[in-house]
Amino acid sequence: MSDQAVQRTVKVERLSNISGDIYQVILVPADGQPMFWNAGQYLEVVMPTGYPCAYSIASAATDGLSLELHIQCFPGHERAREVVDYLQASETVNINIPKGDCFIDSCSDNPLVFIAAGTGFAQMKAMIEYSFMNGCPHPVHLYWGSRNPTGFYMPSLPIYWASEKGIHYHPVVSDRDAETDWEGRHGLLYQAVLEDIAELMSAHFYISGSPEMVYATLDALVEAGIPEAHVHSDVFAYCPRK
């Protein structure tokens, strides 16, 4: 579906600072006509210069009349700050939608493992919501990594999924020097997955993070015996290995 992207004009219905430097954005179509995407795809916010800025869609398509983005404005990432400022100042903006080939559009016979670093949670949130909406019977695991516990910017949502929807939630903090009372798992995200790999051998894996993180995870999974064809990420398309 990535080659079927169209430009749509959308209204910024809500933009809110939900945690630290992370913003939640709700967009609705200006013409009232549904938007179409598969869970896991992304869109591009078209800046006034014409430059497209890509963000994962953080919601599964229901009626197509609203969608959610998560944007992090961390220090040194001036582009994200420009996007947030543009959205705050604009009644409507143009987007290109849908984009990306890393998505789910049907229930799987295999367990699904979603591996998200930081705001990579957005893409995984959409696919997990799709699984719930369609009554998919496969086991779902979410590994969400952050440098410190404050990086889990929607902390109650995956806990709710685990208690009410039956997913297996594994938050992982990488910074052992953080001055917190964190009692959960520490270490690199892919190492946490490898600790559980014996029960995940038949799964399909979806990874969202930096290219370095994604390829390190891919290599670790393949070395552990996971077929490379069972590992999926947008990184493979926009930052292929040479």
Biotite code that builds the C-alpha atoms (Angstrom):
import biotite.structure as struc

atoms = struc.array([
    struc.Atom([0.000, 0.000, 0.000], chain_id="A", res_id=1, res_name="MET", atom_name="CA", element="C"),
    struc.Atom([2.989, 2.332, 0.345], chain_id="A", res_id=2, res_name="SER", atom_name="CA", element="C"),
    struc.Atom([2.823, 3.238, -3.357], chain_id="A", res_id=3, res_name="ASP", atom_name="CA", element="C"),
    struc.Atom([-0.810, 4.395, -2.995], chain_id="A", res_id=4, res_name="GLN", atom_name="CA", element="C"),
    struc.Atom([-0.150, 7.383, -0.747], chain_id="A", res_id=5, res_name="ALA", atom_name="CA", element="C"),
    struc.Atom([-2.282, 10.436, -1.384], chain_id="A", res_id=6, res_name="VAL", atom_name="CA", element="C"),
    struc.Atom([-2.063, 13.967, -0.039], chain_id="A", res_id=7, res_name="GLN", atom_name="CA", element="C"),
    struc.Atom([-4.828, 14.912, 2.363], chain_id="A", res_id=8, res_name="ARG", atom_name="CA", element="C"),
    struc.Atom([-5.595, 18.116, 4.212], chain_id="A", res_id=9, res_name="THR", atom_name="CA", element="C"),
    struc.Atom([-6.244, 17.538, 7.902], chain_id="A", res_id=10, res_name="VAL", atom_name="CA", element="C"),
    struc.Atom([-7.268, 19.610, 10.887], chain_id="A", res_id=11, res_name="LYS", atom_name="CA", element="C"),
    struc.Atom([-5.221, 19.580, 14.055], chain_id="A", res_id=12, res_name="VAL", atom_name="CA", element="C"),
    struc.Atom([-7.940, 18.591, 16.503], chain_id="A", res_id=13, res_name="GLU", atom_name="CA", element="C"),
    struc.Atom([-5.659, 18.304, 19.513], chain_id="A", res_id=14, res_name="ARG", atom_name="CA", element="C"),
    struc.Atom([-1.985, 18.678, 20.364], chain_id="A", res_id=15, res_name="LEU", atom_name="CA", element="C"),
    struc.Atom([-0.999, 17.990, 23.939], chain_id="A", res_id=16, res_name="SER", atom_name="CA", element="C"),
    struc.Atom([2.214, 17.496, 25.875], chain_id="A", res_id=17, res_name="ASN", atom_name="CA", element="C"),
    struc.Atom([1.597, 14.083, 27.436], chain_id="A", res_id=18, res_name="ILE", atom_name="CA", element="C"),
    struc.Atom([4.962, 13.435, 29.090], chain_id="A", res_id=19, res_name="SER", atom_name="CA", element="C"),
    struc.Atom([8.233, 15.335, 29.221], chain_id="A", res_id=20, res_name="GLY", atom_name="CA", element="C"),
    struc.Atom([9.196, 16.183, 25.650], chain_id="A", res_id=21, res_name="ASP", atom_name="CA", element="C"),
    struc.Atom([6.556, 13.970, 23.989], chain_id="A", res_id=22, res_name="ILE", atom_name="CA", element="C"),
    struc.Atom([3.458, 15.309, 22.263], chain_id="A", res_id=23, res_name="TYR", atom_name="CA", element="C"),
    struc.Atom([0.279, 13.511, 21.274], chain_id="A", res_id=24, res_name="GLN", atom_name="CA", element="C"),
    struc.Atom([-1.348, 14.828, 18.105], chain_id="A", res_id=25, res_name="VAL", atom_name="CA", element="C"),
    struc.Atom([-4.871, 14.042, 16.897], chain_id="A", res_id=26, res_name="ILE", atom_name="CA", element="C"),
    struc.Atom([-5.587, 14.786, 13.230], chain_id="A", res_id=27, res_name="LEU", atom_name="CA", element="C"),
    struc.Atom([-8.968, 14.647, 11.479], chain_id="A", res_id=28, res_name="VAL", atom_name="CA", element="C"),
    struc.Atom([-9.735, 14.990, 7.745], chain_id="A", res_id=29, res_name="PRO", atom_name="CA", element="C"),
    struc.Atom([-10.677, 18.536, 6.785], chain_id="A", res_id=30, res_name="ALA", atom_name="CA", element="C"),
    struc.Atom([-13.226, 17.318, 4.236], chain_id="A", res_id=31, res_name="ASP", atom_name="CA", element="C"),
    struc.Atom([-14.816, 14.772, 6.547], chain_id="A", res_id=32, res_name="GLY", atom_name="CA", element="C"),
    struc.Atom([-13.908, 11.863, 4.266], chain_id="A", res_id=33, res_name="GLN", atom_name="CA", element="C"),
    struc.Atom([-12.209, 8.799, 5.769], chain_id="A", res_id=34, res_name="PRO", atom_name="CA", element="C"),
    struc.Atom([-8.456, 8.301, 5.606], chain_id="A", res_id=35, res_name="MET", atom_name="CA", element="C"),
    struc.Atom([-7.087, 4.846, 4.871], chain_id="A", res_id=36, res_name="PHE", atom_name="CA", element="C"),
    struc.Atom([-4.068, 3.069, 6.314], chain_id="A", res_id=37, res_name="TRP", atom_name="CA", element="C"),
    struc.Atom([-3.021, -0.287, 7.700], chain_id="A", res_id=38, res_name="ASN", atom_name="CA", element="C"),
    struc.Atom([-1.930, -0.702, 11.308], chain_id="A", res_id=39, res_name="ALA", atom_name="CA", element="C"),
    struc.Atom([1.815, -0.095, 11.433], chain_id="A", res_id=40, res_name="GLY", atom_name="CA", element="C"),
    struc.Atom([2.024, 2.363, 8.549], chain_id="A", res_id=41, res_name="GLN", atom_name="CA", element="C"),
    struc.Atom([3.188, 5.955, 8.809], chain_id="A", res_id=42, res_name="TYR", atom_name="CA", element="C"),
    struc.Atom([2.399, 9.321, 7.276], chain_id="A", res_id=43, res_name="LEU", atom_name="CA", element="C"),
    struc.Atom([4.374, 12.374, 6.259], chain_id="A", res_id=44, res_name="GLU", atom_name="CA", element="C"),
    struc.Atom([3.589, 15.848, 7.559], chain_id="A", res_id=45, res_name="VAL", atom_name="CA", element="C"),
    struc.Atom([4.300, 18.210, 4.668], chain_id="A", res_id=46, res_name="VAL", atom_name="CA", element="C"),
    struc.Atom([6.088, 21.265, 6.010], chain_id="A", res_id=47, res_name="MET", atom_name="CA", element="C"),
    struc.Atom([5.611, 24.750, 4.444], chain_id="A", res_id=48, res_name="PRO", atom_name="CA", element="C"),
    struc.Atom([8.907, 24.250, 2.595], chain_id="A", res_id=49, res_name="THR", atom_name="CA", element="C"),
    struc.Atom([7.513, 21.057, 1.066], chain_id="A", res_id=50, res_name="GLY", atom_name="CA", element="C"),
    struc.Atom([9.803, 18.869, 3.177], chain_id="A", res_id=51, res_name="TYR", atom_name="CA", element="C"),
    struc.Atom([8.009, 15.695, 4.347], chain_id="A", res_id=52, res_name="PRO", atom_name="CA", element="C"),
    struc.Atom([8.488, 14.597, 7.981], chain_id="A", res_id=53, res_name="CYS", atom_name="CA", element="C"),
    struc.Atom([7.599, 10.970, 8.691], chain_id="A", res_id=54, res_name="ALA", atom_name="CA", element="C"),
    struc.Atom([5.752, 9.790, 11.819], chain_id="A", res_id=55, res_name="TYR", atom_name="CA", element="C"),
    struc.Atom([4.216, 6.444, 12.667], chain_id="A", res_id=56, res_name="SER", atom_name="CA", element="C"),
    struc.Atom([0.449, 6.437, 12.976], chain_id="A", res_id=57, res_name="ILE", atom_name="CA", element="C"),
    struc.Atom([-0.209, 5.478, 16.586], chain_id="A", res_id=58, res_name="ALA", atom_name="CA", element="C"),
    struc.Atom([-3.786, 4.295, 16.097], chain_id="A", res_id=59, res_name="SER", atom_name="CA", element="C"),
    struc.Atom([-5.462, 1.528, 14.163], chain_id="A", res_id=60, res_name="ALA", atom_name="CA", element="C"),
    struc.Atom([-7.971, 2.620, 11.536], chain_id="A", res_id=61, res_name="ALA", atom_name="CA", element="C"),
    struc.Atom([-11.545, 2.365, 12.790], chain_id="A", res_id=62, res_name="THR", atom_name="CA", element="C"),
    struc.Atom([-13.757, 4.726, 10.797], chain_id="A", res_id=63, res_name="ASP", atom_name="CA", element="C"),
    struc.Atom([-10.746, 6.564, 9.375], chain_id="A", res_id=64, res_name="GLY", atom_name="CA", element="C"),
    struc.Atom([-11.990, 9.881, 10.725], chain_id="A", res_id=65, res_name="LEU", atom_name="CA", element="C"),
    struc.Atom([-9.151, 10.513, 13.166], chain_id="A", res_id=66, res_name="SER", atom_name="CA", element="C"),
    struc.Atom([-5.594, 9.385, 13.729], chain_id="A", res_id=67, res_name="LEU", atom_name="CA", element="C"),
    struc.Atom([-2.942, 9.785, 16.385], chain_id="A", res_id=68, res_name="GLU", atom_name="CA", element="C"),
    struc.Atom([0.761, 10.673, 16.282], chain_id="A", res_id=69, res_name="LEU", atom_name="CA", element="C"),
    struc.Atom([3.449, 10.729, 18.981], chain_id="A", res_id=70, res_name="HIS", atom_name="CA", element="C"),
    struc.Atom([6.220, 13.281, 18.449], chain_id="A", res_id=71, res_name="ILE", atom_name="CA", element="C"),
    struc.Atom([9.291, 13.570, 20.656], chain_id="A", res_id=72, res_name="GLN", atom_name="CA", element="C"),
    struc.Atom([11.146, 16.892, 20.766], chain_id="A", res_id=73, res_name="CYS", atom_name="CA", element="C"),
    struc.Atom([14.372, 15.765, 22.387], chain_id="A", res_id=74, res_name="PHE", atom_name="CA", element="C"),
    struc.Atom([17.416, 18.088, 22.541], chain_id="A", res_id=75, res_name="PRO", atom_name="CA", element="C"),
    struc.Atom([19.241, 18.383, 19.252], chain_id="A", res_id=76, res_name="GLY", atom_name="CA", element="C"),
    struc.Atom([16.253, 17.252, 17.190], chain_id="A", res_id=77, res_name="HIS", atom_name="CA", element="C"),
    struc.Atom([15.290, 20.633, 15.765], chain_id="A", res_id=78, res_name="GLU", atom_name="CA", element="C"),
    struc.Atom([13.115, 19.180, 13.010], chain_id="A", res_id=79, res_name="ARG", atom_name="CA", element="C"),
    struc.Atom([10.668, 17.658, 15.494], chain_id="A", res_id=80, res_name="ALA", atom_name="CA", element="C"),
    struc.Atom([10.393, 20.981, 17.326], chain_id="A", res_id=81, res_name="ARG", atom_name="CA", element="C"),
    struc.Atom([9.649, 22.691, 14.000], chain_id="A", res_id=82, res_name="GLU", atom_name="CA", element="C"),
    struc.Atom([6.911, 20.154, 13.270], chain_id="A", res_id=83, res_name="VAL", atom_name="CA", element="C"),
    struc.Atom([5.269, 20.634, 16.663], chain_id="A", res_id=84, res_name="VAL", atom_name="CA", element="C"),
    struc.Atom([5.449, 24.432, 16.328], chain_id="A", res_id=85, res_name="ASP", atom_name="CA", element="C"),
    struc.Atom([3.935, 24.190, 12.832], chain_id="A", res_id=86, res_name="TYR", atom_name="CA", element="C"),
    struc.Atom([1.091, 21.984, 14.048], chain_id="A", res_id=87, res_name="LEU", atom_name="CA", element="C"),
    struc.Atom([0.423, 24.298, 17.001], chain_id="A", res_id=88, res_name="GLN", atom_name="CA", element="C"),
    struc.Atom([0.226, 27.334, 14.730], chain_id="A", res_id=89, res_name="ALA", atom_name="CA", element="C"),
    struc.Atom([-1.854, 25.781, 11.938], chain_id="A", res_id=90, res_name="SER", atom_name="CA", element="C"),
    struc.Atom([-5.560, 25.103, 11.641], chain_id="A", res_id=91, res_name="GLU", atom_name="CA", element="C"),
    struc.Atom([-4.928, 22.660, 8.789], chain_id="A", res_id=92, res_name="THR", atom_name="CA", element="C"),
    struc.Atom([-1.862, 20.903, 7.375], chain_id="A", res_id=93, res_name="VAL", atom_name="CA", element="C"),
    struc.Atom([-1.178, 18.566, 4.475], chain_id="A", res_id=94, res_name="ASN", atom_name="CA", element="C"),
    struc.Atom([-0.127, 14.959, 4.978], chain_id="A", res_id=95, res_name="ILE", atom_name="CA", element="C"),
    struc.Atom([0.877, 12.115, 2.681], chain_id="A", res_id=96, res_name="ASN", atom_name="CA", element="C"),
    struc.Atom([-0.874, 8.909, 3.742], chain_id="A", res_id=97, res_name="ILE", atom_name="CA", element="C"),
    struc.Atom([-0.376, 5.944, 3.918], chain_id="A", res_id=98, res_name="PRO", atom_name="CA", element="C"),
    struc.Atom([3.328, 5.099, 3.739], chain_id="A", res_id=99, res_name="LYS", atom_name="CA", element="C"),
    struc.Atom([5.358, 2.054, 4.691], chain_id="A", res_id=100, res_name="GLY", atom_name="CA", element="C"),
    struc.Atom([5.367, -1.705, 4.174], chain_id="A", res_id=101, res_name="ASP", atom_name="CA", element="C"),
    struc.Atom([5.734, -2.811, 7.814], chain_id="A", res_id=102, res_name="CYS", atom_name="CA", element="C"),
    struc.Atom([2.151, -3.408, 8.895], chain_id="A", res_id=103, res_name="PHE", atom_name="CA", element="C"),
    struc.Atom([-0.451, -6.037, 9.707], chain_id="A", res_id=104, res_name="ILE", atom_name="CA", element="C"),
    struc.Atom([-3.757, -6.340, 7.873], chain_id="A", res_id=105, res_name="ASP", atom_name="CA", element="C"),
    struc.Atom([-4.945, -9.765, 9.024], chain_id="A", res_id=106, res_name="SER", atom_name="CA", element="C"),
    struc.Atom([-4.754, -12.035, 12.044], chain_id="A", res_id=107, res_name="CYS", atom_name="CA", element="C"),
    struc.Atom([-1.685, -14.229, 12.210], chain_id="A", res_id=108, res_name="SER", atom_name="CA", element="C"),
    struc.Atom([-1.353, -17.899, 13.074], chain_id="A", res_id=109, res_name="ASP", atom_name="CA", element="C"),
    struc.Atom([1.933, -17.044, 14.795], chain_id="A", res_id=110, res_name="ASN", atom_name="CA", element="C"),
    struc.Atom([2.626, -15.178, 18.017], chain_id="A", res_id=111, res_name="PRO", atom_name="CA", element="C"),
    struc.Atom([3.506, -11.524, 17.464], chain_id="A", res_id=112, res_name="LEU", atom_name="CA", element="C"),
    struc.Atom([6.403, -9.832, 19.227], chain_id="A", res_id=113, res_name="VAL", atom_name="CA", element="C"),
    struc.Atom([6.505, -6.033, 19.124], chain_id="A", res_id=114, res_name="PHE", atom_name="CA", element="C"),
    struc.Atom([9.860, -4.480, 20.037], chain_id="A", res_id=115, res_name="ILE", atom_name="CA", element="C"),
    struc.Atom([9.755, -0.710, 20.517], chain_id="A", res_id=116, res_name="ALA", atom_name="CA", element="C"),
    struc.Atom([12.413, 1.777, 21.568], chain_id="A", res_id=117, res_name="ALA", atom_name="CA", element="C"),
    struc.Atom([11.065, 5.088, 22.859], chain_id="A", res_id=118, res_name="GLY", atom_name="CA", element="C"),
    struc.Atom([8.361, 6.531, 20.607], chain_id="A", res_id=119, res_name="THR", atom_name="CA", element="C"),
    struc.Atom([8.653, 3.418, 18.471], chain_id="A", res_id=120, res_name="GLY", atom_name="CA", element="C"),
    struc.Atom([5.775, 2.462, 20.779], chain_id="A", res_id=121, res_name="PHE", atom_name="CA", element="C"),
    struc.Atom([3.495, 4.460, 18.456], chain_id="A", res_id=122, res_name="ALA", atom_name="CA", element="C"),
    struc.Atom([3.758, 1.985, 15.583], chain_id="A", res_id=123, res_name="GLN", atom_name="CA", element="C"),
    struc.Atom([3.346, -0.984, 17.906], chain_id="A", res_id=124, res_name="MET", atom_name="CA", element="C"),
    struc.Atom([0.317, 0.599, 19.599], chain_id="A", res_id=125, res_name="LYS", atom_name="CA", element="C"),
    struc.Atom([-1.496, 0.699, 16.258], chain_id="A", res_id=126, res_name="ALA", atom_name="CA", element="C"),
    struc.Atom([-0.786, -2.960, 15.500], chain_id="A", res_id=127, res_name="MET", atom_name="CA", element="C"),
    struc.Atom([-1.750, -4.088, 18.998], chain_id="A", res_id=128, res_name="ILE", atom_name="CA", element="C"),
    struc.Atom([-5.015, -2.140, 18.723], chain_id="A", res_id=129, res_name="GLU", atom_name="CA", element="C"),
    struc.Atom([-5.671, -3.848, 15.379], chain_id="A", res_id=130, res_name="TYR", atom_name="CA", element="C"),
    struc.Atom([-5.252, -7.241, 17.054], chain_id="A", res_id=131, res_name="SER", atom_name="CA", element="C"),
    struc.Atom([-7.779, -6.311, 19.742], chain_id="A", res_id=132, res_name="PHE", atom_name="CA", element="C"),
    struc.Atom([-10.289, -4.845, 17.282], chain_id="A", res_id=133, res_name="MET", atom_name="CA", element="C"),
    struc.Atom([-10.249, -7.977, 15.148], chain_id="A", res_id=134, res_name="ASN", atom_name="CA", element="C"),
    struc.Atom([-10.284, -10.528, 17.931], chain_id="A", res_id=135, res_name="GLY", atom_name="CA", element="C"),
    struc.Atom([-6.996, -12.047, 16.830], chain_id="A", res_id=136, res_name="CYS", atom_name="CA", element="C"),
    struc.Atom([-6.245, -15.178, 18.880], chain_id="A", res_id=137, res_name="PRO", atom_name="CA", element="C"),
    struc.Atom([-2.453, -15.168, 18.632], chain_id="A", res_id=138, res_name="HIS", atom_name="CA", element="C"),
    struc.Atom([-0.312, -14.360, 21.695], chain_id="A", res_id=139, res_name="PRO", atom_name="CA", element="C"),
    struc.Atom([1.055, -10.809, 21.712], chain_id="A", res_id=140, res_name="VAL", atom_name="CA", element="C"),
    struc.Atom([4.269, -9.695, 23.411], chain_id="A", res_id=141, res_name="HIS", atom_name="CA", element="C"),
    struc.Atom([5.312, -6.052, 23.777], chain_id="A", res_id=142, res_name="LEU", atom_name="CA", element="C"),
    struc.Atom([8.922, -5.238, 24.670], chain_id="A", res_id=143, res_name="TYR", atom_name="CA", element="C"),
    struc.Atom([9.174, -1.487, 25.269], chain_id="A", res_id=144, res_name="TRP", atom_name="CA", element="C"),
    struc.Atom([12.605, -0.037, 25.947], chain_id="A", res_id=145, res_name="GLY", atom_name="CA", element="C"),
    struc.Atom([13.587, 3.283, 27.490], chain_id="A", res_id=146, res_name="SER", atom_name="CA", element="C"),
    struc.Atom([16.744, 4.755, 28.996], chain_id="A", res_id=147, res_name="ARG", atom_name="CA", element="C"),
    struc.Atom([14.829, 5.448, 32.211], chain_id="A", res_id=148, res_name="ASN", atom_name="CA", element="C"),
    struc.Atom([11.322, 4.746, 33.530], chain_id="A", res_id=149, res_name="PRO", atom_name="CA", element="C"),
    struc.Atom([10.028, 8.219, 32.649], chain_id="A", res_id=150, res_name="THR", atom_name="CA", element="C"),
    struc.Atom([10.423, 7.276, 28.984], chain_id="A", res_id=151, res_name="GLY", atom_name="CA", element="C"),
    struc.Atom([7.364, 5.021, 29.214], chain_id="A", res_id=152, res_name="PHE", atom_name="CA", element="C"),
    struc.Atom([5.196, 7.979, 28.321], chain_id="A", res_id=153, res_name="TYR", atom_name="CA", element="C"),
    struc.Atom([1.867, 6.106, 28.341], chain_id="A", res_id=154, res_name="MET", atom_name="CA", element="C"),
    struc.Atom([2.614, 3.953, 31.386], chain_id="A", res_id=155, res_name="PRO", atom_name="CA", element="C"),
    struc.Atom([-0.907, 2.818, 32.221], chain_id="A", res_id=156, res_name="SER", atom_name="CA", element="C"),
    struc.Atom([-1.911, 1.728, 28.705], chain_id="A", res_id=157, res_name="LEU", atom_name="CA", element="C"),
    struc.Atom([0.238, -1.409, 28.288], chain_id="A", res_id=158, res_name="PRO", atom_name="CA", element="C"),
    struc.Atom([-0.439, -2.319, 31.916], chain_id="A", res_id=159, res_name="ILE", atom_name="CA", element="C"),
    struc.Atom([-4.159, -2.186, 31.099], chain_id="A", res_id=160, res_name="TYR", atom_name="CA", element="C"),
    struc.Atom([-3.572, -4.306, 27.993], chain_id="A", res_id=161, res_name="TRP", atom_name="CA", element="C"),
    struc.Atom([-1.754, -6.876, 30.102], chain_id="A", res_id=162, res_name="ALA", atom_name="CA", element="C"),
    struc.Atom([-4.434, -7.068, 32.794], chain_id="A", res_id=163, res_name="SER", atom_name="CA", element="C"),
    struc.Atom([-7.539, -6.812, 30.612], chain_id="A", res_id=164, res_name="GLU", atom_name="CA", element="C"),
    struc.Atom([-6.484, -7.964, 27.127], chain_id="A", res_id=165, res_name="LYS", atom_name="CA", element="C"),
    struc.Atom([-3.963, -10.656, 27.951], chain_id="A", res_id=166, res_name="GLY", atom_name="CA", element="C"),
    struc.Atom([-0.856, -9.320, 26.232], chain_id="A", res_id=167, res_name="ILE", atom_name="CA", element="C"),
    struc.Atom([2.577, -10.024, 27.680], chain_id="A", res_id=168, res_name="HIS", atom_name="CA", element="C"),
    struc.Atom([4.180, -6.680, 28.563], chain_id="A", res_id=169, res_name="TYR", atom_name="CA", element="C"),
    struc.Atom([7.928, -6.400, 29.125], chain_id="A", res_id=170, res_name="HIS", atom_name="CA", element="C"),
    struc.Atom([9.197, -2.866, 29.927], chain_id="A", res_id=171, res_name="PRO", atom_name="CA", element="C"),
    struc.Atom([12.991, -2.670, 29.858], chain_id="A", res_id=172, res_name="VAL", atom_name="CA", element="C"),
    struc.Atom([15.170, 0.159, 31.229], chain_id="A", res_id=173, res_name="VAL", atom_name="CA", element="C"),
    struc.Atom([18.663, 0.427, 29.762], chain_id="A", res_id=174, res_name="SER", atom_name="CA", element="C"),
    struc.Atom([20.252, 2.977, 32.130], chain_id="A", res_id=175, res_name="ASP", atom_name="CA", element="C"),
    struc.Atom([21.404, 1.106, 35.224], chain_id="A", res_id=176, res_name="ARG", atom_name="CA", element="C"),
    struc.Atom([22.743, 4.334, 36.714], chain_id="A", res_id=177, res_name="ASP", atom_name="CA", element="C"),
    struc.Atom([19.348, 5.979, 36.776], chain_id="A", res_id=178, res_name="ALA", atom_name="CA", element="C"),
    struc.Atom([18.448, 7.139, 40.262], chain_id="A", res_id=179, res_name="GLU", atom_name="CA", element="C"),
    struc.Atom([15.081, 5.442, 40.392], chain_id="A", res_id=180, res_name="THR", atom_name="CA", element="C"),
    struc.Atom([13.321, 2.722, 42.314], chain_id="A", res_id=181, res_name="ASP", atom_name="CA", element="C"),
    struc.Atom([12.812, 0.741, 39.100], chain_id="A", res_id=182, res_name="TRP", atom_name="CA", element="C"),
    struc.Atom([12.502, -2.939, 39.939], chain_id="A", res_id=183, res_name="GLU", atom_name="CA", element="C"),
    struc.Atom([11.796, -4.226, 36.445], chain_id="A", res_id=184, res_name="GLY", atom_name="CA", element="C"),
    struc.Atom([14.136, -5.525, 33.780], chain_id="A", res_id=185, res_name="ARG", atom_name="CA", element="C"),
    struc.Atom([17.386, -3.745, 32.947], chain_id="A", res_id=186, res_name="HIS", atom_name="CA", element="C"),
    struc.Atom([19.656, -3.953, 29.926], chain_id="A", res_id=187, res_name="GLY", atom_name="CA", element="C"),
    struc.Atom([19.486, -3.716, 26.164], chain_id="A", res_id=188, res_name="LEU", atom_name="CA", element="C"),
    struc.Atom([16.078, -4.333, 24.673], chain_id="A", res_id=189, res_name="LEU", atom_name="CA", element="C"),
    struc.Atom([17.095, -7.178, 22.395], chain_id="A", res_id=190, res_name="TYR", atom_name="CA", element="C"),
    struc.Atom([18.823, -8.918, 25.296], chain_id="A", res_id=191, res_name="GLN", atom_name="CA", element="C"),
    struc.Atom([15.499, -9.040, 27.137], chain_id="A", res_id=192, res_name="ALA", atom_name="CA", element="C"),
    struc.Atom([13.911, -10.630, 24.081], chain_id="A", res_id=193, res_name="VAL", atom_name="CA", element="C"),
    struc.Atom([16.702, -13.206, 23.896], chain_id="A", res_id=194, res_name="LEU", atom_name="CA", element="C"),
    struc.Atom([16.105, -14.154, 27.528], chain_id="A", res_id=195, res_name="GLU", atom_name="CA", element="C"),
    struc.Atom([12.608, -15.261, 26.491], chain_id="A", res_id=196, res_name="ASP", atom_name="CA", element="C"),
    struc.Atom([13.476, -16.584, 23.025], chain_id="A", res_id=197, res_name="ILE", atom_name="CA", element="C"),
    struc.Atom([12.688, -20.237, 23.790], chain_id="A", res_id=198, res_name="ALA", atom_name="CA", element="C"),
    struc.Atom([8.966, -19.443, 23.916], chain_id="A", res_id=199, res_name="GLU", atom_name="CA", element="C"),
    struc.Atom([9.107, -17.102, 20.899], chain_id="A", res_id=200, res_name="LEU", atom_name="CA", element="C"),
    struc.Atom([10.668, -19.299, 18.219], chain_id="A", res_id=201, res_name="MET", atom_name="CA", element="C"),
    struc.Atom([7.503, -19.432, 16.092], chain_id="A", res_id=202, res_name="SER", atom_name="CA", element="C"),
    struc.Atom([6.775, -15.699, 16.383], chain_id="A", res_id=203, res_name="ALA", atom_name="CA", element="C"),
    struc.Atom([6.944, -12.859, 13.896], chain_id="A", res_id=204, res_name="HIS", atom_name="CA", element="C"),
    struc.Atom([8.888, -9.863, 15.183], chain_id="A", res_id=205, res_name="PHE", atom_name="CA", element="C"),
    struc.Atom([8.167, -6.183, 14.503], chain_id="A", res_id=206, res_name="TYR", atom_name="CA", element="C"),
    struc.Atom([10.879, -3.692, 15.489], chain_id="A", res_id=207, res_name="ILE", atom_name="CA", element="C"),
    struc.Atom([10.756, 0.098, 15.727], chain_id="A", res_id=208, res_name="SER", atom_name="CA", element="C"),
    struc.Atom([13.804, 2.130, 16.707], chain_id="A", res_id=209, res_name="GLY", atom_name="CA", element="C"),
    struc.Atom([16.999, 3.587, 15.289], chain_id="A", res_id=210, res_name="SER", atom_name="CA", element="C"),
    struc.Atom([18.697, 1.734, 12.413], chain_id="A", res_id=211, res_name="PRO", atom_name="CA", element="C"),
    struc.Atom([21.500, 0.706, 14.766], chain_id="A", res_id=212, res_name="GLU", atom_name="CA", element="C"),
    struc.Atom([19.056, -0.736, 17.282], chain_id="A", res_id=213, res_name="MET", atom_name="CA", element="C"),
    struc.Atom([16.985, -2.498, 14.623], chain_id="A", res_id=214, res_name="VAL", atom_name="CA", element="C"),
    struc.Atom([19.943, -4.182, 12.924], chain_id="A", res_id=215, res_name="TYR", atom_name="CA", element="C"),
    struc.Atom([21.483, -5.209, 16.247], chain_id="A", res_id=216, res_name="ALA", atom_name="CA", element="C"),
    struc.Atom([18.164, -6.806, 17.161], chain_id="A", res_id=217, res_name="THR", atom_name="CA", element="C"),
    struc.Atom([17.857, -8.490, 13.762], chain_id="A", res_id=218, res_name="LEU", atom_name="CA", element="C"),
    struc.Atom([21.347, -9.972, 14.041], chain_id="A", res_id=219, res_name="ASP", atom_name="CA", element="C"),
    struc.Atom([20.688, -11.249, 17.558], chain_id="A", res_id=220, res_name="ALA", atom_name="CA", element="C"),
    struc.Atom([17.392, -12.844, 16.551], chain_id="A", res_id=221, res_name="LEU", atom_name="CA", element="C"),
    struc.Atom([18.843, -14.527, 13.474], chain_id="A", res_id=222, res_name="VAL", atom_name="CA", element="C"),
    struc.Atom([21.783, -15.835, 15.495], chain_id="A", res_id=223, res_name="GLU", atom_name="CA", element="C"),
    struc.Atom([19.266, -17.260, 17.973], chain_id="A", res_id=224, res_name="ALA", atom_name="CA", element="C"),
    struc.Atom([17.550, -19.173, 15.166], chain_id="A", res_id=225, res_name="GLY", atom_name="CA", element="C"),
    struc.Atom([14.728, -16.844, 14.095], chain_id="A", res_id=226, res_name="ILE", atom_name="CA", element="C"),
    struc.Atom([14.269, -16.818, 10.284], chain_id="A", res_id=227, res_name="PRO", atom_name="CA", element="C"),
    struc.Atom([15.163, -13.394, 8.885], chain_id="A", res_id=228, res_name="GLU", atom_name="CA", element="C"),
    struc.Atom([11.876, -13.422, 6.944], chain_id="A", res_id=229, res_name="ALA", atom_name="CA", element="C"),
    struc.Atom([10.050, -13.371, 10.291], chain_id="A", res_id=230, res_name="HIS", atom_name="CA", element="C"),
    struc.Atom([11.600, -10.032, 11.300], chain_id="A", res_id=231, res_name="VAL", atom_name="CA", element="C"),
    struc.Atom([9.955, -6.828, 10.069], chain_id="A", res_id=232, res_name="HIS", atom_name="CA", element="C"),
    struc.Atom([10.868, -3.132, 10.303], chain_id="A", res_id=233, res_name="SER", atom_name="CA", element="C"),
    struc.Atom([10.494, 0.062, 8.274], chain_id="A", res_id=234, res_name="ASP", atom_name="CA", element="C"),
    struc.Atom([14.246, 0.501, 8.718], chain_id="A", res_id=235, res_name="VAL", atom_name="CA", element="C"),
    struc.Atom([14.874, -2.251, 6.163], chain_id="A", res_id=236, res_name="PHE", atom_name="CA", element="C"),
    struc.Atom([13.280, -0.034, 3.479], chain_id="A", res_id=237, res_name="ALA", atom_name="CA", element="C"),
    struc.Atom([14.565, 3.443, 4.349], chain_id="A", res_id=238, res_name="TYR", atom_name="CA", element="C"),
    struc.Atom([18.015, 2.473, 5.633], chain_id="A", res_id=239, res_name="CYS", atom_name="CA", element="C"),
    struc.Atom([19.005, -0.788, 3.893], chain_id="A", res_id=240, res_name="PRO", atom_name="CA", element="C"),
    struc.Atom([22.316, -2.402, 4.641], chain_id="A", res_id=241, res_name="ARG", atom_name="CA", element="C"),
    struc.Atom([24.931, -1.987, 1.948], chain_id="A", res_id=242, res_name="LYS", atom_name="CA", element="C"),
])
